[in-house]
Amino acid sequence: MNSIRLPAWMNGLSKSGNALAAPLLIIVLLAMMILPLPAFALDVFFSFNIALSVIVLLTALYTVKPLDFMAFPAILLVSTMLRLSLNVASTRIVLTEGHTGGAAAGKVIEAFGHFLIGGNYTVGIVVFIILTIINFSVVTKGAGRIAEVGARFALDAMPGKQMAIDADLNAGLIGEEDARKRRREVSQEAEFYGAMDGASKYVKGDAIAGIMITVINIIGGLIIGVVQHDMSVAKSAEVYTLLAIGDGLVAQLPSLIISIAAGMVVSRVANDDDISTQLTTQLLARPEALYITGGIILALGMIPGMPNLVFLLLGAILLGGGYLIAKRRKEAPALEAAAAAEAAAAANGGGAGGAGAPAESEEATWQDVMAVDTLGLEVGYRLIPLVDKTQGGELLKRIKGIRKKFAQEVGFLAPPVHIRDNLELKPSAYRITLKGVEVGAGEAMNGQFLAINPGMASGTLPGLVTVDPAFGLPATWIDASLRDEAQSMGYTVVDAGTVVATHLNHLITTHASELLGRMEVQALLDHLGKETPKLVEDLVPKVVSLSTLQKVLQNLLQEGVHIRDMRTIIEALSEFSTQTQDPNELTAMVRVGLGRAIVQQLFPGMNELSVMTLDNRLERLLMQAMGTGGDGAGIEPGLADTIAQQAASAAQQQEELGLSPVLLVPAPLRVLLARFLRRAVPQLKVLSHNEIPETKTIRVTSLVGVPM
């Protein structure tokens, strides 16, 4: 079927029409206040007003999150102005033509005046007052209060949400476009609740104006009927009161409907379901509640004098509904396990034979030897939706973003992450493997959020207390309803997919040296050879072997040095490889060439470097040990323990001051201390004096030494 494409001039007219819609609507509203309208036009506008209010209510019911109905505050204002304009227009025609009969102001007002209130103006006044009280004192007041509190919480939570977005961006979980979109949503959410807080005042004013207009119409109609049209007081009161009450009810009913819609939009707790789904699924979620309620209703139905048939029928329906819900809940785990097993079978290639038929035993072949995945992620069955494409698994996209960011920052492409389900794990557990060996594990509660305390959060949150699997920070698994509250308290709140992705990203960065195999080094050389083929050809394998180059790159990665600047690395190896082929010595020479990049990585944008150094006596002692033991084997164990303790204490002080923990030592000692302190103080970086650029200024903040 061929699609219909509108010409460019028709698209232009469509856009122009959308742009002119709002100004034309305002002009129509103003015209209704000034120009007299015939009764038929009033019927059309009153009917449209009722239809508009129903559309707004249904749209609010099917809204998933408040920002999906971002135009609601403006619609609230426009609908209020429409009702007031209709009040003015109807007042004019009621007071001028009301003496001719009930149909003078149109069929809609007549219907509300006669059919809905039975033609009794006393009943009409009571009904009108009740509707106004419900709208003004209950619905509008409550919606306004919720919008006010929501606006305050949204503003208080903005810094925490912005920090969470920046953290996801820095971790490579989202891109710049996604970050801009999420920042815009955070800002729009605060603006929405603020606008709703202000727009609710219009509805309040509309309710007050409705009362005043109705009273004025009754008094004015009474005066006009008696003075100008020689009607009796009783007749005038009956005619004009019915018309005024009908007019007021026609206006108050849409106002009440839209007020209910406003209350539903601002009072809902955001999740992936619309309001209708939330009401039906959560209200009927507990069969115990239906059992107890059904029992109470049945008991009431057995009391003499009660409407027994109605109560007994309703009680039976509630008990039956509770039984069906309980039965469905019992069957859910079995269905869930069956679905997980089916997914596992599909992931592993399915069964080899028919259902119930035993597979024939075959001779073992080389096909049975399974290669070990370099990087693997195994998940329990409750986390399958996070990694299943058919269920919109967002973790797959995040893993792609992690690999891309890793390649851009570190300098080589990490191996792909092979994901599979593991029914031996706990339902919400996962584990990360490196060459078939577990290097990290944790639990992620799908559908909940992890509130991480970065050290500045105030207060505690209800939920499962745990620790962040990536960095070991105290954390709590919370429901989605507590997300905004946690962010306003200073917690960093992330979903289950982000927890797994952050843990994976941390482990990939930590084990970068082990991920750089021969294949990755060769691919790196092939990529570099496209730009500088001669440089690569002259180095490998003529000057250094591929294994030596791999070892040098692994040494750099092991100490957290990025290898993006491969040209500098290759040039340094080409220069010094004639002097030595030892990978450790070549690494030290390459580090000197990369000194500016290393310092920039540790001290971004700083000209003054705040570092720790060795005490002079300890430095001389270590130099003597180097001369005695060659590689430092001559360090006395007690001295080694003291150095480790003092280095850890000094590094902690540096971090508390917001400084990078860096130890500056002479070049001969750097390899020894870096290898020795790597296990004792993992966060400490060891630099040599010749790795510091001449343009940088050094400021010593603390000394690592021993009492002599």
C-alpha angles and dihedrals in degrees: 000000000000117000120234114237118196118225118254093252091054091051088051091052090049092053091045090051091053090049092050096045097084097046091047091050092052091049091051091050092051091046090053089057094050108030123062114248127209118242092253092055089051090053090052094048094044090050090048090050092054092046091048092053092051091049091051092049094050092046089052091050092054095044114118097195132006094251089061086072097039093147092062097102091052091046088050091055094045093048090049091051090047091055093047091048090051090049090054093046093046092046090056094052094040092054095042101040104018094103090066093066146280094299093059092094096042138277095279095059090042091052092050090045096049112021102035096043099026095244090287110127092197090058089045093054091050094047091047092050092048093050091048093050091049092049098042105034102032117022102028095039092050094045091049092051093049091048091050093051091042090053091051093048092046091053092045092049096048096090092050092047091048090051090050091051091049090049092052090047093050091047091053093242092124135022131236092266093052090046092052090048093050092046089051091050091050091052093044092050092056091045091048095055091044091051091047090052090055096039092055087065088063091058091049090051090046091056092049091046090050091056093047094046092050093049091047091049092052094048094041093046091049091053094044094046094050100037104033104027101033093236122156118257092246093048093045092048092049096048100042096037091054091048093046093047091046090050091049094048092049088056099039097051095062088041090056092047093051091045089055089050090051091050092051094050096051098036099052122101108232120244136131094287130079121240094263092054091046092053096048099041099041099038091053097036098102117062089192090066091052092047093052094043092048090051092051092048091049090051090052089049091059094057111103114248095028122113088266099182094052095046094044092048093048092046091051091050091051093049091048092049091050091051092051093048092048091049091050091050091053091051094047098080092050092049090046092051091047091051090049092049090048091050090049091050091049091049092051094048099267130263122319097220141030124290111291093003114123114235115248113247112246134192116271114257137180087265087073091064104094120204116236114245113238091217123019137177119196120188137189119245095263090060094052092098088062092060101030115101093203090057094047095258104196093188090076091060091047092052089053088051091049093053092046094050091045091053092049095048106032099034108241137066114259117224116266118270112243110213125200138156120249117200090193090069124082112272093256098032130106136182134200120216132198113201089341095310122109112246099166141011139175147143128264121191105217110220094024133086131235112228106203120198107219089190098272102072119121124215133003132275130219113248145072109329113221142134131264103262094215102050105008096243119154111264144165131215107230138179120261090251091067096051098099092042091052092050091050088053091056100261122139104233121201134166127243094264091053091050092056093042093050092049091049092047091050093050094046090053092045094050096038092125092057092049092057103089132165092273092053092048091050091047089050091052091047090052092048091044091065089067102029107018095162093054092054095043092053092052109040121077098347098064106015130013123243091249092054091050090049091052092049091050091047090051090054093048092046089062093045097257114145118230099209092117095068092155092063091045093052093045091052092048091048090053100046103028090088089062098048142357095201108123093214093053091044089050091055091052092047089051090058089055090048093045096114092050092046092051091045090052092052099035107028112196095353127128094184114063116207105206143159122239139189124266110254093242092049090047092054091046092052092047088054090049089051089053092048102042100027095217098034098275088131094070110119111241094235091052091048091053091049092050091051093050095047092045091051092049093048091047091052091052090051092052092048088055090051093250130130111256101240126160116204114206139160115280096251091057099044099086092044096050095039091055093041097048096040092089098034097046108016094177093055118100120203119211130180125226094247091057092064114093115238091239092065125090119221123218117186111217101176143000127232107212146124130243109260 
